[in-house]
Amino acid sequence: MGKDETDKELVSRVKQGDRTAFDLLFGRYQHKICSLVSRYVRDPHEVEDVAQEAFIKAFRALPKFRGESAFYTWLYRIAINTAHNHQMAKSRRPPGVDIAAEDAQFMDGADRLVETESPDAAASRDELAQAIEQAITALPDDLRSALVLREFEGLSYQQIAAIMECPVGTVRSRIFRAREAIDRRIGPMLDR
């Protein structure tokens, strides 16, 4: 069985709900996609995040994949579009305007800073934060550990793999599944 036939079989299994099949596809193409994304995104940490985002998009769009092209070709296009979108979003951000809150008092016009968040917005923000915390707490230990080490501790995938004593691909898969589980739980709140 050739690579394209194996991919078709794995895609079919993913469409039937087999997440392990997606993990296999992820493992097979993660290095190629990271390499591709690195042609557009220079920061190695951003490369990993953009590649992860491309895999998430692919996973979500997989039910619509018709198989008219090879899976890798389709995934390749998603990765390029994701990298381009990342670069466009990054270029829209004004450079060097991020100011730490504690430094704002030293800026010209700091005395004119006002609280702009309404009570309703603050309540919604607090409700969302609580829902995210509950979603994280509800995760299985392996998914929660990988996510916390990445998102709250800021560790690289390689560092997390060393800590958890598993391959980097497994770490990526766990983080992907954790993000997906959180998204499912808080998605309805975001739709409101």
C-alpha positions as CSV (number, residue, x, y, z in Angstrom):
1,M,0.0,0.0,0.0
2,G,1.5,3.4,-1.1
3,K,1.6,6.6,0.9
4,D,-1.5,8.1,-0.9
5,E,-3.5,4.9,-0.3
6,T,-2.5,4.9,3.4
7,D,-3.4,8.5,3.7
8,K,-6.8,7.8,2.1
9,E,-7.4,5.0,4.6
10,L,-6.4,7.2,7.6
11,V,-8.6,10.1,6.3
12,S,-11.5,7.7,6.1
13,R,-10.9,6.5,9.6
14,V,-10.7,10.1,10.9
15,K,-14.0,10.9,9.2
16,Q,-15.5,7.9,11.2
17,G,-14.3,9.4,14.4
18,D,-10.9,7.7,14.9
19,R,-8.6,10.3,16.5
20,T,-5.7,7.9,16.5
21,A,-5.7,8.0,12.7
22,F,-5.3,11.8,12.8
23,D,-2.4,11.4,15.2
24,L,-0.8,9.2,12.6
25,L,-1.3,11.7,9.8
26,F,0.0,14.4,12.2
27,G,3.1,12.4,12.9
28,R,3.7,11.7,9.3
29,Y,3.5,15.3,8.1
30,Q,4.4,17.5,11.1
31,H,8.1,17.9,10.1
32,K,7.2,18.7,6.5
33,I,4.6,21.2,7.5
34,C,6.9,22.9,10.0
35,S,9.6,23.1,7.4
36,L,7.1,24.6,4.9
37,V,5.8,27.1,7.4
38,S,9.4,28.1,8.4
39,R,9.7,29.5,4.8
40,Y,7.1,32.1,5.7
41,V,7.5,32.6,9.4
42,R,11.0,33.2,10.8
43,D,10.4,32.9,14.6
44,P,10.8,29.1,15.5
45,H,8.2,29.4,18.2
46,E,5.7,31.0,15.9
47,V,6.5,28.3,13.3
48,E,5.3,25.6,15.7
49,D,2.2,27.6,16.6
50,V,1.3,28.3,12.9
51,A,1.9,24.6,12.0
52,Q,-0.3,23.5,14.9
53,E,-3.0,26.0,13.7
54,A,-2.8,24.5,10.2
55,F,-3.3,21.0,11.6
56,I,-6.3,22.2,13.7
57,K,-7.8,23.8,10.6
58,A,-7.2,20.6,8.6
59,F,-8.8,18.5,11.3
60,R,-11.9,20.7,11.4
61,A,-12.1,20.8,7.6
62,L,-11.4,17.1,7.1
63,P,-15.1,16.1,6.8
64,K,-15.3,18.4,3.7
65,F,-12.1,16.9,2.2
66,R,-13.3,15.1,-1.0
67,G,-10.1,13.4,-1.9
68,E,-9.8,14.9,-5.3
69,S,-6.1,15.6,-4.5
70,A,-3.7,13.9,-2.3
71,F,-4.1,14.6,1.4
72,Y,-0.7,16.1,1.7
73,T,-1.4,18.5,-1.2
74,W,-4.5,19.6,0.6
75,L,-2.7,19.9,3.9
76,Y,0.1,21.8,2.2
77,R,-2.3,24.4,0.9
78,I,-3.9,24.9,4.3
79,A,-0.5,25.3,5.9
80,I,0.5,28.0,3.3
81,N,-2.7,29.9,3.8
82,T,-2.3,29.7,7.5
83,A,1.2,31.0,7.3
84,H,0.1,33.8,5.0
85,N,-2.7,34.8,7.2
86,H,-0.4,34.8,10.2
87,Q,2.0,37.1,8.4
88,M,-0.8,39.4,7.3
89,A,-2.1,39.6,10.9
90,K,1.3,40.3,12.2
91,S,2.0,43.0,9.7
92,R,-1.2,44.8,10.7
93,R,0.0,45.1,14.3
94,P,1.8,48.4,14.9
95,P,5.4,47.6,15.8
96,G,6.6,48.4,19.3
97,V,3.4,49.7,20.7
98,D,3.1,47.0,23.4
99,I,3.4,48.8,26.7
100,A,3.4,47.1,30.1
101,A,0.7,48.3,32.4
102,E,3.2,49.3,35.0
103,D,5.1,51.4,32.5
104,A,1.9,53.2,31.3
105,Q,2.2,55.8,34.1
106,F,5.4,57.1,32.6
107,M,3.9,57.6,29.2
108,D,2.8,61.1,28.0
109,G,-0.9,61.3,28.6
110,A,-1.0,58.5,31.2
111,D,-3.3,60.6,33.4
112,R,-5.9,60.4,30.7
113,L,-6.1,56.5,30.8
114,V,-9.5,55.4,31.7
115,E,-11.3,52.1,32.3
116,T,-13.3,51.4,29.2
117,E,-14.7,48.0,30.1
118,S,-18.4,48.0,30.9
119,P,-19.8,46.0,33.8
120,D,-21.5,43.6,31.4
121,A,-18.2,43.0,29.5
122,A,-16.3,42.5,32.7
123,A,-18.9,39.9,33.9
124,S,-18.8,38.2,30.5
125,R,-15.0,38.1,30.6
126,D,-15.0,36.7,34.2
127,E,-17.6,34.0,33.2
128,L,-15.5,33.0,30.2
129,A,-12.3,32.8,32.3
130,Q,-14.1,30.6,34.8
131,A,-15.5,28.3,32.0
132,I,-11.9,28.0,30.6
133,E,-10.6,27.1,34.0
134,Q,-13.3,24.5,34.4
135,A,-12.6,23.1,31.0
136,I,-8.9,22.8,31.7
137,T,-9.6,21.1,35.0
138,A,-11.9,18.6,33.3
139,L,-9.2,17.5,30.9
140,P,-7.5,14.1,31.4
141,D,-4.1,14.5,33.2
142,D,-1.9,13.9,30.1
143,L,-3.8,16.5,28.0
144,R,-3.9,19.0,30.9
145,S,-0.2,18.6,31.7
146,A,0.8,19.2,28.1
147,L,-1.4,22.2,27.7
148,V,-0.4,23.8,31.0
149,L,3.3,23.3,30.3
150,R,2.9,24.9,26.8
151,E,0.4,27.7,27.5
152,F,1.1,28.7,31.1
153,E,4.7,27.8,31.5
154,G,5.7,28.7,28.0
155,L,7.8,25.6,27.4
156,S,8.8,24.4,23.9
157,Y,7.4,21.2,22.5
158,Q,10.8,19.6,22.9
159,Q,11.0,20.6,26.6
160,I,7.5,19.2,27.3
161,A,8.4,16.0,25.5
162,A,11.4,15.6,27.7
163,I,9.4,16.3,30.9
164,M,6.6,14.0,29.9
165,E,8.9,11.4,28.5
166,C,7.2,11.0,25.2
167,P,7.8,11.9,21.5
168,V,7.2,15.5,20.4
169,G,4.4,14.3,18.1
170,T,2.6,12.9,21.1
171,V,2.9,16.3,22.9
172,R,1.6,18.1,19.8
173,S,-1.3,15.7,19.6
174,R,-2.1,16.1,23.3
175,I,-2.1,19.9,23.1
176,F,-4.3,19.7,20.0
177,R,-6.8,17.5,21.7
178,A,-6.8,19.6,24.8
179,R,-7.4,22.8,22.8
180,E,-10.2,21.1,20.9
181,A,-11.9,19.9,24.1
182,I,-11.7,23.4,25.6
183,D,-13.0,24.8,22.4
184,R,-16.0,22.5,22.5
185,R,-16.8,23.5,26.0
186,I,-16.5,27.3,25.6
187,G,-17.6,27.5,22.0
188,P,-21.3,28.0,22.8
189,M,-20.3,30.9,25.2
190,L,-18.4,32.6,22.4
191,D,-21.3,32.2,20.0
192,R,-23.5,34.3,22.3
